[in-house]
Amino acid sequence: MHNITKIAVVFVLALFANSGGVLADVIKIQITKFGAYSKEIVHINVGDVVEWIPTNEGHNVEFLIAPQKDFLPKKSKMNELYSLIFEEPGIYVYGCTPHLNTGMLGLIVVNTDFHNVEHVNNLKLSPVAVSVLKRMLKKASSMSNAKNISKSRPPTQ
């Protein structure tokens, strides 16, 4: 019953998170039985909500980098639903605490803002995790570039 209350609160907060009366998106990421996040790169807008849903035991969500370097979102408990409203543009890097060294990481880019990419590049991680993070950053950047190009093109007839 407690998880249902959490989900209801997150949903209500998401409805009112964006100023301007626009409903926020709620993005769901499963923590899979393969020891991975179902979406490793997510592009969202300020006010959107991300929910991590455990479908396998032994995993959590711990933020390693956020746009405000001195303020990281709270680490989740093991095997529990976790949700967060994103209020600051920039790159967020998160991972599973016991599996960081194996590269169990995720990347969230808010408002297509890469201003804190240098902080991301300076993260001290295992060689495997560094390789995973570099791949994700490259992919996230190309996804953002493709998004910007499609927004600037006139519609085809």
C-alpha positions in Angstrom: 0.0 0.0 0.0 2.9 2.3 0.8 4.2 2.1 -2.8 0.8 3.0 -4.2 0.8 6.2 -2.1 4.3 7.1 -3.4 3.2 6.6 -7.0 0.1 8.7 -6.4 2.1 11.5 -4.9 4.7 11.4 -7.7 1.8 11.5 -10.3 0.2 14.5 -8.6 3.5 16.3 -8.4 4.2 15.6 -12.0 0.9 17.2 -13.0 1.9 20.4 -11.4 5.7 20.3 -11.9 5.9 22.3 -15.1 5.1 26.0 -15.0 2.9 27.2 -17.9 0.2 24.6 -17.3 1.9 21.9 -19.4 1.7 18.4 -17.9 5.0 16.9 -17.1 6.1 13.6 -18.7 6.7 10.6 -16.5 9.4 8.3 -17.8 9.6 4.8 -16.4 12.9 2.9 -16.3 12.9 -0.7 -15.2 15.8 -2.2 -13.3 15.9 -5.4 -15.3 16.8 -9.0 -14.5 19.9 -8.6 -16.6 21.4 -6.1 -14.2 20.8 -3.1 -16.4 18.5 -0.1 -16.7 15.8 -0.5 -19.4 16.7 2.9 -20.8 20.3 3.9 -20.4 19.9 7.4 -21.9 16.9 9.6 -21.4 16.3 13.1 -22.8 13.7 15.1 -20.8 12.5 18.6 -20.0 12.7 20.5 -16.7 9.7 19.4 -14.6 9.6 15.9 -16.0 9.6 12.9 -13.6 11.7 9.7 -13.9 10.6 6.6 -12.1 12.9 3.6 -11.6 11.0 0.4 -11.1 12.8 -2.6 -9.6 12.0 -5.8 -11.4 15.1 -7.6 -10.0 16.6 -7.6 -6.5 20.0 -6.2 -5.5 19.8 -2.8 -7.3 19.3 0.8 -6.6 19.8 4.3 -8.0 22.7 6.5 -6.9 23.5 9.8 -8.6 27.2 10.5 -9.3 26.8 13.8 -11.2 24.1 16.5 -11.3 24.1 20.0 -12.8 24.6 21.5 -9.3 27.9 19.8 -8.4 27.4 20.2 -4.7 23.8 18.8 -4.6 23.2 15.2 -5.6 19.7 13.7 -5.4 19.2 11.3 -2.5 20.3 7.7 -3.1 17.5 5.2 -3.3 17.1 2.2 -1.1 17.8 -1.3 -2.5 14.9 -2.9 -4.4 12.5 0.0 -4.0 10.6 2.2 -6.4 12.4 5.6 -6.8 11.2 8.7 -8.5 12.6 12.2 -9.0 11.3 15.4 -10.5 14.1 17.1 -12.5 14.3 20.8 -11.9 17.7 21.8 -13.2 18.9 21.6 -16.8 22.1 19.6 -17.5 23.5 16.1 -17.4 22.7 13.6 -14.6 24.7 10.4 -14.2 23.5 7.7 -12.0 24.3 4.0 -11.4 23.6 1.0 -9.2 25.8 1.3 -6.1 27.0 -2.3 -5.9 27.4 -2.5 -9.7 29.1 0.8 -10.7 32.4 -0.9 -11.5 30.7 -3.2 -14.0 29.2 -0.2 -15.8 25.6 -0.3 -14.6 25.0 3.4 -15.4 22.4 5.6 -16.8 22.4 9.1 -18.2 19.7 11.8 -18.1 19.9 15.0 -20.2 17.5 17.7 -19.1 16.6 20.4 -21.7 19.4 19.2 -24.1 21.8 21.0 -21.8 25.4 19.7 -21.7 26.9 22.6 -19.7 28.4 20.2 -17.0 29.9 17.7 -19.4 33.4 18.5 -18.1 32.3 17.3 -14.6 31.0 14.1 -16.2 34.3 13.5 -18.0 36.2 13.9 -14.8 34.3 11.3 -12.8 36.5 8.7 -11.2 35.2 5.3 -12.3 36.5 1.9 -13.2 37.8 1.4 -16.7 34.7 -0.5 -17.7 32.4 2.2 -16.3 34.4 4.9 -18.0 34.1 3.1 -21.3 30.3 2.8 -20.8 29.9 6.4 -19.8 31.9 7.7 -22.8 29.7 5.6 -25.2 26.6 7.0 -23.6 27.8 10.6 -23.7 28.6 10.2 -27.4 25.2 8.7 -28.1 23.4 11.3 -26.0 25.1 14.1 -27.9 24.2 12.7 -31.3 20.6 12.2 -30.1 20.5 15.8 -29.0 22.0 17.0 -32.3 19.4 15.0 -34.3 16.6 16.4 -32.2 17.8 20.0 -32.8 18.1 19.4 -36.6 14.6 18.0 -36.8 13.2 20.9 -34.9 14.9 23.5 -37.1 13.8 21.9 -40.4 10.6 23.0 -42.0 8.0 20.3 -42.3 8.2 18.2 -45.5 5.3 18.2 -47.9 
